[in-house]
Amino acid sequence: MKQKLILILMLLASSYAYSQITISAARTLGAGATVTIRGIVTNGGELGGIRYLQDTTAGIAAYSSSLANVNRGDSIELTGTLKDYNQLLEMDPVSSFTVLSTGNALPNPEVIVPDSLNENREGELVRINGATFTTNPGGTFSSNTSYNFTANGQTSSIYVRSNHPLIGTIIPMGMVDLIGITSQYSYTSPTSGYQLLCRDTNDIIMNNSITFTSPLDVSNINQTGLTISWTTNVSGTSELMYGDTPSLGNTASASGNSTSHSVSITGLTASELTYVKAFSVDGTDTAFSTIKTTITQSASTGNVITYFNTPVDNSVSTGTDAVYLQNAIDDTLIAYINRAKSSIDFTMYNFTESGISSVSSALNAAYNRGVTVRMIFDGSANNTGVQNVVAGVKKVGSPTGAAYGIMHNKFIVIDAYDTDPNVPLVWTGSTNLTDGQINTDPNSVVIIQDKSLAIAYTLEFNEMFGSATAIPDMNNIKFGPDKMDNTPHKFIIGGKDVECYFSPSDGTNDKILSVINSADDNIDIATMLITRSDIAYALQDAVNNNSVDLKVLVNNESGCSSTVWAILKALIGDDLVEDNIGTGIMHHKFMIADEGTTSNPTLLVGSHNWSNAANNKNDENTLIFYDNAELTNVYYQFFKYRFDQNYIGIAEVGFANKVALYPNPSKGQFTIEINAEHADYYQINIYDLSGKIVMTENQSSNAGSNNLTIDASNLAKGTYVLQMINKSGKRFVNTLVIY
């Protein structure tokens, strides 16, 4: 009897592939079942290739490229196989579908509370009323990011994917109602990872008639004041509350009745923290911003010093030579620590002293002479250097739970509040304190003498330390997704605009995209990894739409996601270069845009890897220097050397077969014989064995056989590398010997 029952159930299950059943019935069959269902589609392409559909019994997801032209309100019938994708039950593959009708009314969203985002409502359209965003309210939505909100005393999140209509719009600062589709994404637990998928701005319903349509912006920063600006959806009168603490206390009015609002604050002093909160009024309705932290310009020198631990190419210097500090970055840091007068706030992802000078001894000496030393380290890293620091120095390790990433900062703030504005400084960059990071892995440090910036970094340190004193408050420490956007972002340093962002609270990935999107002429990138596809697509747009010359140096192909590598390889070919020099890790995280031009040369640099983890979980820091020809050129000197060194030895098959070089060896007179398929031109570079370009010239050829002559007789006797690149980027590389 039992065997007969099993057979009957199997026959019934197989018949579902041919008989349409309710979505609820299909969900009970689970992964592996082949079913036919009908429903109303509740989303379109704004969520990518997935479509959610719903009938009167339940909702479900279907994933297939064949559904690309299916829209909201379509009634469809689908046949396909159910599968679990990171706990989300979806139909994949879809073997067939039929659009039965279009323009149908969508199901009415069921009103629920956040805790009801669960399996019972997976795939269904729902509404949560009275929600308040806790992730970066007043900022802007970015791609591939979750945003927490609270409602009814409960917490959940919405998720914004790449190319979503919400990207770039303001994250509400007041109470809203949210409409969206219940979805799930969890690698491990079938009862976690539930999230709301809003489809566009219409799914965020404002409870006020007047609302903010832009974040508060800071401009006209000087030593005695600054200006705060914002916009609203309708005209209104506005005021700004401000003060030197979050309690505010002062009020200034904006002029007129408009959708654009601006208030200037005067009477401040250099490096004065000022907290601001704006509100705009339309009749009896008022919209309030969150509190934003600002700071005035410092009276500091604004000097910026950069050191590289691998060779640079000073031949492309425009005045300030990049400094190659071989095996000595640790000693340089010790020299700065030894000069500290009152305070050292020290964060380091990885701090081990085997093979480097004893930074811990310098910290101990500073503590013993009365300097307040505080330390933050990554709780999961092997930080033996931290253990060498005396017990009197209080230390906080980052949490290691699943909700957190890594404490990946490497910044040190010295004497932030010294009365002499020419004393405070910030040490940051990509370099950890280990033997490999100091002596082998390509890295840089950047040291900024600016009191306002030092105060901003101190605020970030205090948030992770849980205290502004020498003793941490372990009940108040905040790392990763617990942190708030509560530091100043805009500065005037050395007369130039500089921005500072901390991850994951400040939307750093958007700033990376902004620099890419603003480039007019060229972008050079040296970064350990790129896994975010939105960065690759932004680079693709920069090249295809703006004719930007792009070169990218990454540690290796495995540091990129398959999507990123495919996009960039197809886009720039051999100008996507893997770092293969030596045995170290190419650990930089910087981008230079419009170097060598007058079009706002920009440097983005810091500890932030170009990944989801860095943007959404890790503790990171990023600086952006605008209109800074000197600093971008300094970083270009490193980039040029390293890129060219990796470029040498790449020869295009086919192109190389059509080229001959003779005589070789010679006294410096060489002939390059080219059998060219069409007229072409070439950049010819000759490198010495250190990788420095010692000769360069341009030549052209006609279709057919050509002999190009190279006169290198002015070079010293020795071995060189000749590299010839044609206009399509193909190259020929060969060794030259001059005797």
Secondary structure, 3 states (H helix, E strand, C coil): CHHHHHHHHHHHHHHCCCCEECHHHHHHHCCCCEEEEEEEECCCHHHCCEEEEECCCCEEEEECHHHCCCCCCCEEEEEEEEEEECCEEEEEEEEEEEEEECCCCCCCCEECCHHHCCHHHCCCEEEEEEEEECCCCCCECCCCEEEEEEECCEEEEEEECCCCCCCCCECCCCCEEEEEEEEECCCCCCCCCEEEECCCHHHEEECCCCCECCCCEEECCCCCCEEEEEEEEEEEEEEEEEECCCCCCEEEECCCCEEEEEEEECCCCCCCEEEEEEEEEECCEEEECCCEEEECCCCCCCCEEEEECCCCCHHHCCCCCCEECCCCHHHHHHHHHHCCCCEEEEEECCECCCCCCCHHHHHHHHHHCCCEEEEEECCCCCCHHHHCCCCCCEEEECCCCCCCCCECCCCEEECCCCCCCCCCEEEEECCCECHHHHHCCCCEEEEECCHHHHHHHHHHHHHHHCCCCCCCCCCCCCCHHHCCCCCCCEEEECCEEEEEEEECCCCHHHHHHHHHHHCCCEEEEEECCECCHHHHHHHHHHHHHHCCEEEEEECCHHHECHHHHHHHHHHHHHHEEECCCCCCCCCCEEEEECCCCCCCCEEEEECCCECHHHHHCCEEEEEEECCCHHHHHHHHHHHHHHHHHHHCCCCCCCCHHHEEEECCCECCEEEEEEEECCCEEEEEEEECCCCCEEEEEEEEECCEEEEEEEECCCCCCEEEEEEEEECCCCEEEEEEEEC
